[in-house]
Structures are given as structure tokens and as C-alpha cells.
Amino acid sequence: MNRFLLIVAFLMVFAVDSLAVHVAVLETGADESAKDRVSFSDRQYLTNVLRER
């Protein structure tokens, strides 16, 4: 009986792990002079595109 419970617990761990949601974090950065060359709306658009991925 103990072996059966151990196997069930082991399988449950893998079942829960397969349902996990993974989140990736992408750090974006640029030097200060880039802010002067790229408009705010273009930066905002790029941010929205990156969020969709």
C-alpha cells in the first residue's frame, strides 16, 4: 500500500509540473541617447509587441 501511495504521489508531481505556466522576462535597455532618436509612440509599440510574445 505504501508503494502504491508513493507511485501516485510521484505521478501527481509530474502532472502538476506539466500544467505549470512559464513566464519569460525580457529586459530591454538602451542608452539615454536612443530615447532622443526613437519616438515615444515607437517605443510604446515595441513594448506592446514584446508583451504579446
Backbone as XML, in Angstrom:
<?xml version="1.0"?>
<chain id="A" units="angstrom">
  <residue number="1" name="MET">
    <atom name="N" x="0.831" y="-1.203" z="0.000"/>
    <atom name="CA" x="0.000" y="0.000" z="0.000"/>
    <atom name="C" x="0.865" y="1.252" z="0.000"/>
  </residue>
  <residue number="2" name="ASN">
    <atom name="N" x="1.938" y="1.253" z="0.794"/>
    <atom name="CA" x="2.819" y="2.417" z="0.828"/>
    <atom name="C" x="3.471" y="2.666" z="-0.521"/>
  </residue>
  <residue number="3" name="ARG">
    <atom name="N" x="3.824" y="1.577" z="-1.185"/>
    <atom name="CA" x="4.449" y="1.722" z="-2.507"/>
    <atom name="C" x="3.453" y="2.331" z="-3.495"/>
  </residue>
  <residue number="4" name="PHE">
    <atom name="N" x="2.204" y="1.912" z="-3.430"/>
    <atom name="CA" x="1.164" y="2.455" z="-4.302"/>
    <atom name="C" x="0.996" y="3.960" z="-4.062"/>
  </residue>
  <residue number="5" name="LEU">
    <atom name="N" x="0.944" y="4.379" z="-2.811"/>
    <atom name="CA" x="0.807" y="5.801" z="-2.493"/>
    <atom name="C" x="2.019" y="6.597" z="-2.974"/>
  </residue>
  <residue number="6" name="LEU">
    <atom name="N" x="3.191" y="6.010" z="-2.862"/>
    <atom name="CA" x="4.402" y="6.678" z="-3.329"/>
    <atom name="C" x="4.362" y="6.865" z="-4.840"/>
  </residue>
  <residue number="7" name="ILE">
    <atom name="N" x="3.914" y="5.862" z="-5.556"/>
    <atom name="CA" x="3.808" y="5.964" z="-7.022"/>
    <atom name="C" x="2.775" y="7.012" z="-7.406"/>
  </residue>
  <residue number="8" name="VAL">
    <atom name="N" x="1.637" y="7.018" z="-6.730"/>
    <atom name="CA" x="0.589" y="8.011" z="-7.016"/>
    <atom name="C" x="1.109" y="9.422" z="-6.743"/>
  </residue>
  <residue number="9" name="ALA">
    <atom name="N" x="1.794" y="9.610" z="-5.633"/>
    <atom name="CA" x="2.353" y="10.929" z="-5.309"/>
    <atom name="C" x="3.385" y="11.342" z="-6.343"/>
  </residue>
  <residue number="10" name="PHE">
    <atom name="N" x="4.205" y="10.404" z="-6.770"/>
    <atom name="CA" x="5.223" y="10.679" z="-7.785"/>
    <atom name="C" x="4.568" y="11.122" z="-9.092"/>
  </residue>
  <residue number="11" name="LEU">
    <atom name="N" x="3.524" y="10.429" z="-9.519"/>
    <atom name="CA" x="2.823" y="10.786" z="-10.752"/>
    <atom name="C" x="2.105" y="12.127" z="-10.637"/>
  </residue>
  <residue number="12" name="MET">
    <atom name="N" x="1.596" y="12.434" z="-9.460"/>
    <atom name="CA" x="0.920" y="13.721" z="-9.260"/>
    <atom name="C" x="1.895" y="14.878" z="-9.383"/>
  </residue>
  <residue number="13" name="VAL">
    <atom name="N" x="3.111" y="14.689" z="-8.911"/>
    <atom name="CA" x="4.126" y="15.741" z="-9.024"/>
    <atom name="C" x="4.386" y="16.051" z="-10.488"/>
  </residue>
  <residue number="14" name="PHE">
    <atom name="N" x="4.511" y="15.034" z="-11.315"/>
    <atom name="CA" x="4.753" y="15.259" z="-12.733"/>
    <atom name="C" x="3.534" y="15.834" z="-13.434"/>
  </residue>
  <residue number="15" name="ALA">
    <atom name="N" x="2.345" y="15.461" z="-13.013"/>
    <atom name="CA" x="1.127" y="16.006" z="-13.612"/>
    <atom name="C" x="1.006" y="17.493" z="-13.311"/>
  </residue>
  <residue number="16" name="VAL">
    <atom name="N" x="1.295" y="17.882" z="-12.100"/>
    <atom name="CA" x="1.229" y="19.299" z="-11.728"/>
    <atom name="C" x="2.310" y="20.084" z="-12.450"/>
  </residue>
  <residue number="17" name="ASP">
    <atom name="N" x="3.489" y="19.506" z="-12.571"/>
    <atom name="CA" x="4.590" y="20.176" z="-13.246"/>
    <atom name="C" x="4.283" y="20.407" z="-14.721"/>
  </residue>
  <residue number="18" name="SER">
    <atom name="N" x="3.586" y="19.476" z="-15.359"/>
    <atom name="CA" x="3.287" y="19.623" z="-16.782"/>
    <atom name="C" x="2.228" y="20.697" z="-17.025"/>
  </residue>
  <residue number="19" name="LEU">
    <atom name="N" x="1.473" y="21.075" z="-16.007"/>
    <atom name="CA" x="0.448" y="22.106" z="-16.152"/>
    <atom name="C" x="0.960" y="23.494" z="-15.757"/>
  </residue>
  <residue number="20" name="ALA">
    <atom name="N" x="2.206" y="23.580" z="-15.373"/>
    <atom name="CA" x="2.757" y="24.852" z="-14.915"/>
    <atom name="C" x="2.849" y="25.837" z="-16.074"/>
  </residue>
  <residue number="21" name="VAL">
    <atom name="N" x="2.656" y="27.095" z="-15.753"/>
    <atom name="CA" x="2.777" y="28.164" z="-16.736"/>
    <atom name="C" x="4.138" y="28.818" z="-16.548"/>
  </residue>
  <residue number="22" name="HIS">
    <atom name="N" x="4.859" y="28.947" z="-17.633"/>
    <atom name="CA" x="6.183" y="29.540" z="-17.574"/>
    <atom name="C" x="6.121" y="30.985" z="-18.055"/>
  </residue>
  <residue number="23" name="VAL">
    <atom name="N" x="6.864" y="31.820" z="-17.395"/>
    <atom name="CA" x="6.908" y="33.231" z="-17.748"/>
    <atom name="C" x="8.353" y="33.596" z="-18.044"/>
  </residue>
  <residue number="24" name="ALA">
    <atom name="N" x="8.555" y="34.238" z="-19.167"/>
    <atom name="CA" x="9.890" y="34.701" z="-19.529"/>
    <atom name="C" x="9.959" y="36.206" z="-19.311"/>
  </residue>
  <residue number="25" name="VAL">
    <atom name="N" x="11.076" y="36.661" z="-18.833"/>
    <atom name="CA" x="11.274" y="38.086" z="-18.606"/>
    <atom name="C" x="12.350" y="38.549" z="-19.571"/>
  </residue>
  <residue number="26" name="LEU">
    <atom name="N" x="12.005" y="39.533" z="-20.353"/>
    <atom name="CA" x="12.936" y="40.080" z="-21.325"/>
    <atom name="C" x="13.275" y="41.499" z="-20.900"/>
  </residue>
  <residue number="27" name="GLU">
    <atom name="N" x="14.514" y="41.705" z="-20.556"/>
    <atom name="CA" x="14.939" y="43.026" z="-20.134"/>
    <atom name="C" x="15.360" y="43.819" z="-21.361"/>
  </residue>
  <residue number="28" name="THR">
    <atom name="N" x="14.749" y="44.959" z="-21.527"/>
    <atom name="CA" x="15.120" y="45.829" z="-22.640"/>
    <atom name="C" x="15.810" y="47.053" z="-22.075"/>
  </residue>
  <residue number="29" name="GLY">
    <atom name="N" x="16.797" y="47.469" z="-22.738"/>
    <atom name="CA" x="17.526" y="48.639" z="-22.283"/>
    <atom name="C" x="18.242" y="49.304" z="-23.435"/>
  </residue>
  <residue number="30" name="ALA">
    <atom name="N" x="18.494" y="50.556" z="-23.270"/>
    <atom name="CA" x="19.206" y="51.319" z="-24.297"/>
    <atom name="C" x="19.898" y="52.486" z="-23.620"/>
  </residue>
  <residue number="31" name="ASP">
    <atom name="N" x="20.844" y="53.026" z="-24.312"/>
    <atom name="CA" x="21.499" y="54.199" z="-23.746"/>
    <atom name="C" x="20.564" y="55.399" z="-23.823"/>
  </residue>
  <residue number="32" name="GLU">
    <atom name="N" x="20.877" y="56.425" z="-23.096"/>
    <atom name="CA" x="19.991" y="57.596" z="-22.989"/>
    <atom name="C" x="19.820" y="58.310" z="-24.328"/>
  </residue>
  <residue number="33" name="SER">
    <atom name="N" x="20.806" y="58.257" z="-25.197"/>
    <atom name="CA" x="20.680" y="58.961" z="-26.482"/>
    <atom name="C" x="19.654" y="58.289" z="-27.389"/>
  </residue>
  <residue number="34" name="ALA">
    <atom name="N" x="19.362" y="57.011" z="-27.173"/>
    <atom name="CA" x="18.372" y="56.324" z="-28.005"/>
    <atom name="C" x="16.981" y="56.883" z="-27.762"/>
  </residue>
  <residue number="35" name="LYS">
    <atom name="N" x="16.713" y="57.338" z="-26.554"/>
    <atom name="CA" x="15.391" y="57.911" z="-26.265"/>
    <atom name="C" x="15.138" y="59.164" z="-27.102"/>
  </residue>
  <residue number="36" name="ASP">
    <atom name="N" x="16.192" y="59.875" z="-27.433"/>
    <atom name="CA" x="16.031" y="61.083" z="-28.240"/>
    <atom name="C" x="15.793" y="60.750" z="-29.714"/>
  </residue>
  <residue number="37" name="ARG">
    <atom name="N" x="16.286" y="59.609" z="-30.163"/>
    <atom name="CA" x="16.180" y="59.249" z="-31.579"/>
    <atom name="C" x="14.935" y="58.438" z="-31.902"/>
  </residue>
  <residue number="38" name="VAL">
    <atom name="N" x="14.349" y="57.766" z="-30.921"/>
    <atom name="CA" x="13.171" y="56.928" z="-31.148"/>
    <atom name="C" x="11.995" y="57.574" z="-30.443"/>
  </residue>
  <residue number="39" name="SER">
    <atom name="N" x="10.910" y="57.754" z="-31.196"/>
    <atom name="CA" x="9.749" y="58.435" z="-30.621"/>
    <atom name="C" x="9.088" y="57.596" z="-29.537"/>
  </residue>
  <residue number="40" name="PHE">
    <atom name="N" x="8.345" y="58.265" z="-28.686"/>
    <atom name="CA" x="7.640" y="57.586" z="-27.603"/>
    <atom name="C" x="6.648" y="56.567" z="-28.149"/>
  </residue>
  <residue number="41" name="SER">
    <atom name="N" x="5.929" y="56.931" z="-29.203"/>
    <atom name="CA" x="4.933" y="56.005" z="-29.769"/>
    <atom name="C" x="5.607" y="54.763" z="-30.352"/>
  </residue>
  <residue number="42" name="ASP">
    <atom name="N" x="6.796" y="54.909" z="-30.939"/>
    <atom name="CA" x="7.524" y="53.741" z="-31.449"/>
    <atom name="C" x="7.993" y="52.847" z="-30.307"/>
  </residue>
  <residue number="43" name="ARG">
    <atom name="N" x="8.460" y="53.437" z="-29.223"/>
    <atom name="CA" x="8.874" y="52.650" z="-28.055"/>
    <atom name="C" x="7.685" y="51.936" z="-27.440"/>
  </residue>
  <residue number="44" name="GLN">
    <atom name="N" x="6.557" y="52.617" z="-27.392"/>
    <atom name="CA" x="5.347" y="52.026" z="-26.837"/>
    <atom name="C" x="4.874" y="50.860" z="-27.713"/>
  </residue>
  <residue number="45" name="TYR">
    <atom name="N" x="4.951" y="51.026" z="-29.027"/>
    <atom name="CA" x="4.569" y="49.951" z="-29.944"/>
    <atom name="C" x="5.466" y="48.731" z="-29.744"/>
  </residue>
  <residue number="46" name="LEU">
    <atom name="N" x="6.775" y="48.950" z="-29.650"/>
    <atom name="CA" x="7.699" y="47.838" z="-29.444"/>
    <atom name="C" x="7.413" y="47.131" z="-28.121"/>
  </residue>
  <residue number="47" name="THR">
    <atom name="N" x="7.122" y="47.885" z="-27.090"/>
    <atom name="CA" x="6.780" y="47.292" z="-25.802"/>
    <atom name="C" x="5.537" y="46.413" z="-25.922"/>
  </residue>
  <residue number="48" name="ASN">
    <atom name="N" x="4.528" y="46.885" z="-26.623"/>
    <atom name="CA" x="3.303" y="46.096" z="-26.787"/>
    <atom name="C" x="3.558" y="44.828" z="-27.592"/>
  </residue>
  <residue number="49" name="VAL">
    <atom name="N" x="4.396" y="44.912" z="-28.619"/>
    <atom name="CA" x="4.715" y="43.723" z="-29.422"/>
    <atom name="C" x="5.461" y="42.711" z="-28.567"/>
  </residue>
  <residue number="50" name="LEU">
    <atom name="N" x="6.388" y="43.160" z="-27.753"/>
    <atom name="CA" x="7.135" y="42.244" z="-26.892"/>
    <atom name="C" x="6.239" y="41.586" z="-25.851"/>
  </residue>
  <residue number="51" name="ARG">
    <atom name="N" x="5.240" y="42.298" z="-25.372"/>
    <atom name="CA" x="4.314" y="41.731" z="-24.380"/>
    <atom name="C" x="3.454" y="40.640" z="-24.970"/>
  </residue>
  <residue number="52" name="GLU">
    <atom name="N" x="3.155" y="40.721" z="-26.258"/>
    <atom name="CA" x="2.296" y="39.730" z="-26.909"/>
    <atom name="C" x="2.997" y="38.401" z="-27.062"/>
  </residue>
  <residue number="53" name="ARG">
    <atom name="N" x="4.275" y="38.356" z="-27.061"/>
    <atom name="CA" x="5.028" y="37.112" z="-27.310"/>
    <atom name="C" x="5.066" y="36.236" z="-26.119"/>
  </residue>
</chain>
